[in-house]
Amino acid sequence: MNEDSIAAAALAKTNAAERAAFLEQACAGDTALRKRVEQRLATQESGTFHASTLGAGGGADYTSSDSTLDTGTSSSREGAGSLIGPYKLMQPIGAGGMGMVFLAEQQYPVRRQVALKIIKQGMDTEQVIARFEAERQALALMDHPNIAKVLDAGTTDSGRPYFVMELVRGVPITEYCDQNNSTPEERLNLFVQVCQAIQHAHQKGIIHRDIKDENVVLDSAGRVKVIDFGSAAYLKDGPFDTFHGTLDYASPEVLGGKKYTGPAQDVWAAGILLYTMIYKENPFYNVLTSGWLVAEFRLMKLWIGI
């Protein structure tokens, strides 16, 4: 099992003791691997999950007791092995605060693998459904090669909304660059695709609000895909009281407590992403370890292109 499949399998285990025992066995004493998996689990469970990715070669074995989203009756189960419309749920591949994402197989009119996102059991409150619908609508409005596409949407027999996305088999952009020893020029070329995707969203009046390396992945063709619009907001709706996103990528306006929703949020986060792609660390981490001078110098180098 690789890191992706271990994380997905651990995520399906809701009992803390079972999860710890599983990680102990699956990581086989590899402390670095276990730390990475635990960090990924913490991120996913905070609501910033990998919405439509399944790592290359990933795929763990799941039992129905681990992976089924049980609504309380056997007739309303929506988990691995069940059918939702033409989609057969295969295995869970991600989860966040309000939703669960499954690897699914479309049975007709075409046969293909997709990612199906459904609201978690017990999370179908009016507020959560509104956020879920906002994400679904935001994705449906966009049509760009660097943004994961919505293919279908509907409601299950038990009344829970879902939507179907293209399945992106890939890795976070920073991990991809490091694995392939990408040159600075290659990294910048990939970043251009990120910017084009963000620009398209902004032209549609949509602010992503959670741009970070885990939400920008490279598919098997080496093409950038921006995913997880679960924190997205419409520019026309104005400022929001509640913070959504990741603190390490949050803009000064948001961190300062201002009620702000605008393109600058994504632009700032994209700048943090670029810094991380080039220097292999978040600039805020650099501030803590090396001081402001090093971080500011590096940011200046990026700004003037040297």
N, C-alpha and C positions, 0 to 999 in steps of 0.2 A: 504493500500500500504506500502511495506517495502522500505528500503533505496535504494535498487537496482532498483526497479520499478519507484520510484520517480525520481531518477537520469536519468534513460532512457527516461522517459516521458518529463522531463525538457530539456534534450538534443535535443529532436526532435523539440522544440520550438525555432525558430531562432529570434523571436522578443523579445527584452530584457524586455519590459513591460509585455508581456504575460507570459514570463518565471518567472518574479518576482511575478506576481499575482498567478501563479500556485504554486510556492514554498510556498507562504504565506498560501495558502489554504491547500496544501498537508501536510505541516509540522505542521500545527495546533498549532502554538505557541511554538513548541519544538525547541528552539534556537540551542541546541547541534546538533540535527538532521539536521537542515538547514545548519549549518556550515559545517558538514561532507559532505553533498550533494554538497554544493557550491565548496568545495575543490576538490571533485571528478570531478565536471564539469570543473573546471579550468585545472586540470591535463589532462582530456580527450581532451579538445579543444586545448591544447598545442601540441598535437600529440602523447601522450603516453597513448592511450586509452586501455581499457580492451578488447583485440581483440576477444576473443571467450568465454566469460563467461556470464552467466545469473544467478543471485543469486537464491538460492533455494526459491521457492515460488514466485519468481518475475514474472512480466508480467503486464504491464499497458494497459489501453485502449487507442488506437490511432485513430485519424481520418486521412483520406487521405490527408487533407491539411497540417497536421503537419508532417507526416512521409514520404510523397512521395518525391523522388528525381526527380524532374521534369526537363527534358531537354529542355522544351519549347514547345513540341507538345504532344498531348494526346496519340499519337501512340507510343511515345518513353519513356513513364513513366516507371520507375523501382523503385517501392516503395511497401509499404504494400498492399497485395492483388494481386500483379502482379506475373506473371510467368517468370522465367529465366531458360530456358531449362526445366528440370524436377523438378525445385525447386520453390515452392510457398513462396513468402516473407510474413512473418507473422507480424513482428514488429521490429523496430530498437532497438538494444541493446548496441550500442556503436558507437562512432565517434571520429575521430582524424583529423589531419591536412590534410590528403589526402584521407581518405577512410571512408566508412560507413559500419557497420556490422549489419546484420539482422539475427534474428531468422527465419529460413526457414524450410519448410517441404518438404522433397524429396518425390515425388509422385510415381516414378518408377525407376529402377526395384524393389527396396525395398522401404518401407515407413518408414521414420525416420526423426527426427529433427536434423538439422545441423546449423552451423553458416556460413553465406555467406558474404564475404567481397567484396565490389565494390568501385571503385574510385568515389569520389564525383562529382556531377555536376559542370562543369567548371574547374575541377582540372586535366583534362586529357591532361596535357602538356607532352612534351617529357621527361623532367626530372622526373616528378612525375610517369609517366608510367614505367620508368626505375627502380625507387625505388620499385614500386609495384611489378614488375616482379622479382626483386631481392629477395623480401620477399617470393614470391610464390615459386621460385626456391629453396631458402634456406630450406623452410619447406618440399618441395618435396624430397630433398636429404636425409632428416633425417628419421630414423625409430627407435624410442625409446619410451618405455612406459611412460616416464615422459615429453614428448614433444607432444603438440597438433598436430594431424596429418592433412595433406591436403588430401582430399578425391577426389576432382575434380577441374577442372579449365576450363575457356572458355572466350568468349567475347559475350556481349549482342548484341541485334539487333541494338542498337544505337552506337555500337563500343567501349563500355567501358569494359575493362578486369575485371574479377572477379575470385575469387577462393573460394572453399567450404572447411570448416574445420569441424572436429568433434566438437560437442557442449559440452563444459565443464561447467557443472553447479557447481559452487563452490565459494569459498571465498578466499581472499588473505591469504597467509600462516601465517602471523602474527595474523590476525584476528581469523583464525581457532585455532591457539594455545591458544590464550587468551580465546576464547569462551569455549574451552574444558579443560581449566586449565592444559594444557600439562606440564609434568615434563621436567626439563632440558634434561634428556636422550631422551625423546620422541621428543623434538624439534631438538636435534642433529641427531636423526635417520631420521627425515624428511629432514634435511639439507643435509644429505648424498645423498638423491634422487636428490636434487637440483644439487649437485656437479656432479652426474653421468650424468644428462641431459646436463650440461654445457660441460663436458668432451666429450660426444658424438658429440656435435656440433663442438667443437674444432677439433676433429678427422676428421670431414668432411670439415675442413677449414673454418668454419663459426664462426664469433664473434657476439654474441648477441647485445652487446653495451648498453643494457638498463635493466640489471638485477636489480630488486627491488621487494618489497613485492607485489605490485599490478600486477606484471607480473609473479608471482609464486603463483599458486592457488592450493587448494585442492578440488578434485572432490568428488562426493557423496560417493565414496568408500574409501575416505581418502588417495587417491594417489596424489602425487605431479604432477602438470602439469606446465611446463614452456611455456608461451604464448608470443604473440606479438613480432614477429621478424621484425617489421617494421623499426627498426633502424639497422638491421643486416648488416654486411659487410663480404666480402670474404677476408681471410688472404692474398691470392695471389695478391689481388689488391693493397696492400700496404697502406701507410698512406693516410688519407683524410683531406682536409682542413676544412670541416664543422663539427662542433660538433653535435652529435646526442646522446640523452640520457637524464638523469636526474641529475642535478647538485649535489644533496645530495649524489649521488652514484658514482660520477665521480672520476676517478683515478687521482693521482697527475700529471701524464704525460699530461693528457687532460687539467686539470685545469691550468697547467703551460704554455699552449699554444703550446705544441709540436704537430707536425703532427705524430700521432701515432695510429695505429690500430693493436691490438694484444691480445693474451689471457689474459695478465695482466689486461686489462680493466674489463673483466668479473670476474677474480679472486678477484680483489679489491672490486668490487660491491658485490660479494658473501660474502666477509668478513663483509661489512657493513650490509648486510642482516642478517647474523648470529648474529651480535651484537644486531641488532634491535629485533630479535626473542628472544634473551635471556633477554635483559634488557628493552625491550618494548619502546625504544626510539632510534632515530638516534644518533650516537656518536657525530656528528657535532652539534646537538642541545644541547648535554650534555656539549660540550665545551663552548657554549655561556652562559649556565645557571650555570654550576658548575666549569668551568675552565679546563685547559688541564690535570691537575694532576689526577682528577677523571677518565676522559676518558682514559688516558694512562694506569692507573692502571687496569681498566676493560679490556682493550684490552690485556694487559699482562696476566691477568688471563685466558682469552680465549685461548691465544697462548700456554700457558704451561699446560692448562687443569686442572685448579684448580677452 
